[in-house]
Amino acid sequence: MAILVTGGCGYIGSATVELLRSQGAEVVVLDDLFRGHRAAIAADVPFYQGKIGDRGLVERIAAKHDLDACIHFAALAAVGESVENPAWYYENNVGQGTVLMDALIEAGVRHLVFSSTCATYGEPQRIPIDEEHPQSPENPYGWSKFFMERLMESFDRAYGLRFAALRYFNAAGATAEHGEDHDPESHLIPIALEVAAGKREQITVFGDDYPTDDGTAVRDYIHVSDLGGAHVAALDYLRGGGESTHVNLGNGQGYSVLQVIETARQVTGRDIPTAAGPRRAGDPSHLVAVADKARRVLGWVPRFPDLESIVRTAWTWHEAHPEGYGD
């Protein structure tokens, strides 16, 4: 039986494909390459370029590869961009996601691991955040993931779809082969490393008046390989008869923007100038996880829990791939 990985040429998707194949899994990738990279997956991985909302394509893939499961990464995922262009986010993430879910059900697929986000919680009412925290997103990106979680719950009740919605906190770091190569880049750690590498003059700190110790936003960072491991564990859980579930993925430790930049300075040994900027619309002040459920239900334990290790692996990848994937 094969696993369809949508968005498998993206940052987290490609790292997960690498891990699945190392375990002997049969993997098929569907990606439109809008922000993914064909070079991010091996040439011998069955690959289809197209939209998740192309029902005919999904049906052909399912018929050819005998799918029993899907790990669904494919989505637009930039908070600021979603505020500027919400229609695009709802059409891509929810509209096309609905078509994908329906096509999978028709093909007999009943196991789904979904790339969700801590952005579904919105501005925290308590820190750290557990899975029972109220969900009230601050931006269209978060709402699009919130709507997909509700859709999957409906599909579970109506069609027997078993899902694991994995609510990531901030993905970061790199494996030896897979790192962040976004255009445009919007994530803090790779931007800081681009400044360290001389590709940017400075990094803008968006907001210095948050209710945090140093005034900058606080986030919980999780290594991309740990995220990949969580997806594999979630799929094993579902295939073993597990009920649908929602699970936080984080390390339970928050770091401010300024702390991340200082860690990048220490890891690279280089200066990283900063500039002050206004808050970005839709950005909560704190996002820090309680990830006990992932450990208890999935048996998942992060291998890279500290920020220095996360930043160091990212820097190693960027030094080895100064032009990213080169495409």
C-alpha positions in Angstrom: 0.0 0.0 0.0 1.2 3.5 -0.9 1.2 6.8 0.9 0.3 10.0 -1.0 2.3 12.9 0.2 0.8 16.2 -1.0 3.3 19.1 -0.9 6.1 16.5 -0.7 8.6 18.8 -2.5 8.2 21.5 0.2 10.3 22.0 3.3 8.6 19.7 5.8 7.2 17.4 3.1 10.5 16.6 1.6 12.1 15.8 5.0 9.1 13.5 5.7 9.5 11.8 2.4 13.1 11.2 3.1 12.2 9.6 6.5 9.4 7.4 5.0 11.7 6.1 2.3 14.4 5.3 4.8 11.9 3.0 6.5 11.0 1.3 3.3 7.6 2.9 2.7 6.1 3.3 -0.7 5.6 7.0 -1.3 3.9 9.0 -4.1 4.3 12.8 -4.2 1.8 15.3 -5.5 3.1 18.9 -5.7 2.4 21.9 -7.9 5.9 23.2 -7.4 4.6 26.7 -6.8 6.9 26.9 -3.7 8.3 23.4 -3.7 11.4 22.1 -5.4 11.5 19.0 -7.6 15.2 18.6 -6.6 14.1 18.2 -3.0 13.0 14.6 -3.6 14.9 11.7 -5.2 14.4 11.2 -8.9 13.0 7.7 -8.4 10.1 8.9 -6.2 6.8 8.7 -8.2 6.0 12.4 -8.7 3.0 14.2 -10.1 3.0 17.9 -10.7 -0.4 19.4 -10.2 -3.0 20.8 -7.9 -4.6 19.0 -5.0 -7.9 20.3 -6.3 -7.5 18.4 -9.6 -9.9 15.6 -8.8 -9.1 13.7 -12.0 -5.4 13.7 -11.2 -6.0 12.5 -7.6 -8.2 9.8 -8.9 -5.6 8.6 -11.4 -2.9 8.6 -8.8 -5.1 6.6 -6.4 -6.0 4.1 -9.1 -2.4 3.5 -10.2 -0.7 3.4 -6.8 -3.2 1.6 -4.5 -3.2 4.3 -1.9 -4.3 3.6 1.7 -3.1 6.8 3.4 -2.3 10.5 2.7 0.0 12.9 4.5 -1.4 16.3 3.5 1.2 19.2 3.6 0.2 21.1 0.5 -1.0 24.6 1.5 -0.1 28.3 1.4 1.4 29.1 4.7 2.5 32.7 5.2 0.5 34.7 7.8 1.1 38.1 6.4 0.4 37.0 2.8 -2.9 35.5 4.0 -4.0 38.8 5.5 -3.2 40.6 2.3 -4.9 38.0 0.0 -7.4 36.0 2.0 -9.4 34.8 -1.0 -6.3 33.1 -2.4 -5.7 31.2 0.9 -9.3 30.1 1.4 -9.5 28.8 -2.2 -6.2 27.0 -2.1 -6.2 25.6 1.4 -9.9 25.0 1.9 -11.5 24.9 -1.5 -8.9 22.6 -3.1 -8.4 20.8 0.2 -12.1 19.8 0.2 -11.8 18.4 -3.3 -8.8 16.4 -2.2 -10.6 15.0 0.8 -13.6 13.9 -1.3 -11.4 12.3 -3.9 -9.5 10.4 -1.3 -12.8 9.1 0.3 -14.0 8.0 -3.2 -10.7 6.1 -3.6 -11.1 4.3 -0.3 -8.4 6.1 1.6 -9.3 6.3 5.3 -6.1 7.4 7.0 -5.0 11.0 6.8 -2.3 12.9 8.6 -2.9 16.6 8.3 -0.4 19.5 8.5 -2.3 21.9 10.8 -0.9 24.8 12.9 -0.8 26.5 16.2 -2.2 29.5 14.3 -5.7 28.0 14.9 -5.4 29.0 18.5 -5.0 32.8 17.9 -3.9 35.1 20.7 -3.3 32.7 23.7 -5.6 32.9 26.7 -3.0 30.8 28.6 0.6 29.8 28.1 1.7 27.1 27.3 -1.1 26.0 25.0 -2.7 22.6 25.1 -5.0 21.0 22.7 -8.1 22.0 24.7 -7.3 25.7 24.4 -10.0 27.6 22.5 -9.4 28.1 18.8 -9.9 31.7 17.6 -7.4 32.4 14.7 -6.0 35.8 14.2 -5.4 35.5 10.4 -6.9 33.8 7.3 -4.1 31.3 7.2 -5.1 30.1 10.7 -8.8 30.1 9.8 -8.1 28.0 6.7 -6.5 25.3 8.8 -9.3 25.6 11.4 -11.9 25.1 8.7 -10.0 22.0 7.4 -10.0 20.5 10.9 -13.8 20.9 11.1 -14.1 19.4 7.6 -12.1 16.3 8.6 -14.2 15.9 11.7 -17.3 15.9 9.5 -15.7 13.4 7.1 -14.8 11.2 10.0 -18.5 11.1 11.2 -19.9 10.7 7.7 -17.4 8.5 5.9 -15.1 6.9 8.5 -12.1 9.0 7.7 -9.5 8.7 10.5 -7.2 11.7 10.8 -4.5 13.1 12.9 -4.3 16.9 12.8 -0.8 17.9 13.8 -0.7 21.5 15.1 2.8 22.6 14.4 4.4 25.4 16.3 7.4 26.9 14.4 9.2 24.5 12.0 13.0 25.2 11.8 16.3 23.5 11.2 17.5 21.1 8.5 18.5 17.6 7.7 21.7 16.9 5.8 19.7 16.9 2.5 16.7 19.2 3.2 16.4 22.7 4.4 14.4 25.9 3.9 14.5 27.4 0.4 11.4 29.7 0.1 10.8 32.5 -2.3 10.0 34.8 -0.8 11.5 33.8 2.6 9.4 34.8 5.5 10.8 32.7 8.4 13.0 34.2 11.1 15.8 31.7 11.3 16.6 31.4 7.5 16.4 35.2 7.2 18.8 35.7 10.1 21.2 33.2 8.4 20.9 35.0 5.1 22.1 38.1 6.9 24.9 36.2 8.5 25.9 34.9 5.0 25.9 38.4 3.5 22.8 37.9 1.4 20.9 40.6 3.3 22.1 43.7 5.0 19.9 43.3 8.1 16.9 41.6 9.6 13.7 43.5 10.4 12.2 42.8 13.9 8.5 43.2 13.4 7.2 44.7 16.7 9.1 45.5 19.9 6.2 46.3 22.1 4.6 42.9 22.7 3.8 41.9 26.3 7.0 39.8 26.5 10.2 40.1 28.4 12.1 41.9 25.6 9.1 43.2 23.7 9.4 40.8 20.7 7.2 37.9 19.9 7.8 34.5 21.5 7.7 31.3 19.6 8.2 27.6 20.2 10.7 26.1 17.6 10.6 22.5 16.5 13.2 20.7 14.3 12.0 19.7 10.8 13.2 16.1 11.3 11.2 15.9 14.5 8.2 17.0 12.6 8.8 14.3 10.0 9.1 11.7 12.8 5.8 12.9 14.2 4.0 12.4 10.9 5.3 8.9 10.6 4.3 8.1 14.2 0.8 9.6 13.5 0.4 7.4 10.5 1.4 4.3 12.4 -1.1 5.3 15.1 -3.9 5.5 12.6 -3.0 2.4 10.8 -3.0 0.6 14.1 -6.6 1.5 14.7 -6.2 4.8 16.5 -9.1 7.2 16.6 -9.0 10.7 15.0 -7.1 13.1 17.1 -5.6 16.7 17.3 -2.1 16.9 18.5 0.3 19.8 19.3 3.9 19.5 18.0 6.4 21.7 19.9 9.2 21.6 22.4 7.4 23.5 25.2 10.0 26.2 25.3 9.5 29.8 24.0 12.2 32.0 22.5 11.8 35.6 21.5 12.8 37.1 18.2 15.8 38.7 19.8 16.8 35.5 21.5 16.7 33.7 18.1 18.8 36.3 16.4 21.4 36.2 19.2 21.6 32.4 19.0 22.2 32.8 15.2 25.0 35.2 16.0 26.6 32.7 18.4 26.2 29.7 16.0 27.6 31.6 12.9 30.1 33.8 14.7 28.9 36.7 12.5 27.2 40.0 13.0 23.5 40.1 12.3 22.3 43.7 12.2 18.7 44.4 13.0 16.1 47.1 12.2 12.9 47.9 14.0 9.6 47.4 12.1 5.9 47.6 13.0 4.0 44.5 14.1 2.7 42.3 11.3 -1.0 42.0 11.1 -2.2 38.7 12.6 0.8 37.9 14.7 0.0 36.8 18.3 2.5 37.7 21.0 3.1 34.2 22.4 2.9 30.7 20.9 4.3 28.0 23.1 3.1 24.4 23.1 2.2 21.7 25.6 3.2 18.6 23.6 2.4 16.0 26.3 -0.3 14.4 24.2 2.1 13.8 21.3 4.3 11.9 23.6 1.5 10.0 25.2 -0.6 9.1 22.2 2.0 8.9 19.4 5.0 7.9 21.4 6.8 10.9 19.9 9.9 12.4 21.5 11.8 15.3 19.9 15.5 14.6 19.2 16.5 18.3 18.8 14.7 20.2 21.5 17.2 23.0 22.0 17.3 26.2 19.9 21.1 26.1 19.3 20.9 22.6 17.7 18.1 23.7 15.5 19.9 26.8 14.3 23.2 24.9 13.9 21.6 22.3 11.6 20.0 25.1 9.5 23.3 26.9 9.2 25.1 23.7 8.2 22.6 23.2 5.4 22.7 26.8 4.2 26.5 26.7 4.0 26.4 23.5 2.0 23.5 24.8 -0.2 24.2 28.5 -0.7 21.8 28.6 -3.6 19.2 26.4 -2.0 18.0 23.7 -4.4 19.4 25.7 -7.3 16.1 25.9 -9.3 
